[in-house]
Amino acid sequence: MTEPGFFEKVYQVAALIPYGKVTSYGAIANYLGASGSARMVGWAMNNSHNKDNIPAHRVVNRKGLLTGKHHFDGTNLMQQLLESEGIDVINNQIQDFEKLFWDPSKEL
């Protein structure tokens, strides 16, 4: 069995983000031992639209901004998905970001 590639590892972590929680590109990169690779995690999330059960809408930037929203179908799909989980978003900013933040390094 071959070792999964970086994108697959990102998807494995992203699939574990609990409902109603969010994490950041950098937190996933750090968990995978690739600190400084937040942008690569972002690329993985951008390419996850053809993957099942990858909650890419739960991955945001380190400040809680919906920086990847233009990769979702429709104008506000990322925000709508987050709001359907009870997460408040105002001006593309997750409210109570620190309270909702899920850090895979501490949780897994």
C-alpha positions in Angstrom: 0.0 0.0 0.0 1.4 3.4 -0.9 1.6 6.4 1.4 -1.2 8.9 0.7 -0.1 12.1 -1.1 -0.3 15.5 0.7 -3.8 16.3 -0.7 -5.1 13.0 0.5 -3.7 13.6 3.9 -5.4 17.0 4.0 -8.7 15.4 3.0 -8.3 12.8 5.8 -7.9 15.6 8.4 -10.6 17.8 6.9 -13.1 14.9 7.0 -12.7 14.8 10.8 -13.6 18.5 11.4 -16.7 18.3 13.7 -20.1 19.7 12.6 -20.4 23.3 13.8 -16.6 23.7 14.1 -14.0 25.3 11.8 -10.3 25.1 11.4 -7.6 26.9 9.4 -5.4 26.0 6.5 -2.4 26.5 8.7 -3.7 24.3 11.5 -4.1 21.4 9.1 -0.6 22.1 7.7 0.9 22.1 11.2 -0.9 18.9 12.1 0.6 17.2 9.0 4.1 18.4 10.0 4.2 20.8 7.1 4.1 24.2 8.9 4.4 26.9 6.3 2.3 24.9 3.8 -1.1 26.6 4.5 -1.3 27.6 0.9 -0.9 24.0 -0.3 -3.8 23.0 2.1 -5.8 25.8 0.4 -5.1 24.3 -3.0 -6.2 20.9 -1.7 -9.4 22.4 -0.4 -10.0 24.2 -3.8 -9.7 20.8 -5.5 -11.9 18.9 -3.0 -15.2 19.7 -4.8 -15.1 16.4 -6.6 -14.5 14.5 -3.3 -17.3 13.1 -1.2 -17.6 14.0 2.5 -14.9 16.6 2.6 -16.4 19.6 4.5 -14.2 22.2 2.8 -16.5 25.0 4.0 -15.2 24.4 7.5 -11.6 25.4 6.5 -10.9 29.1 6.7 -7.9 31.4 7.0 -6.2 32.0 10.4 -8.4 35.0 11.1 -11.6 33.2 10.4 -12.2 34.8 7.0 -14.0 32.8 4.2 -11.1 33.3 1.8 -12.0 30.2 -0.2 -15.7 31.1 -0.8 -15.2 31.8 -4.5 -14.4 28.1 -5.0 -18.0 27.1 -4.0 -20.9 27.1 -6.4 -23.2 30.0 -6.1 -22.5 33.3 -4.4 -22.8 32.5 -0.8 -22.7 28.7 -0.6 -19.8 28.5 1.8 -21.5 30.9 4.2 -24.8 29.2 3.8 -23.3 25.8 4.7 -21.6 27.3 7.8 -24.8 29.0 8.9 -26.7 25.8 8.5 -24.4 24.4 11.1 -25.2 27.3 13.5 -22.1 29.3 12.7 -22.6 33.1 12.4 -20.8 34.8 9.5 -20.8 38.6 9.1 -18.9 40.2 6.3 -17.2 37.0 5.4 -15.9 36.7 9.0 -16.8 33.9 11.4 -18.1 35.2 14.6 -16.7 33.7 17.8 -13.9 32.2 15.7 -11.8 31.2 18.8 -14.7 29.4 20.4 -15.5 27.5 17.2 -11.9 26.7 16.3 -11.0 23.0 16.0 -7.2 22.4 16.2 -6.4 18.9 14.9 -3.0 19.0 16.8 -4.9 19.1 20.1 -7.9 17.0 19.1 -6.4 14.1 17.2 
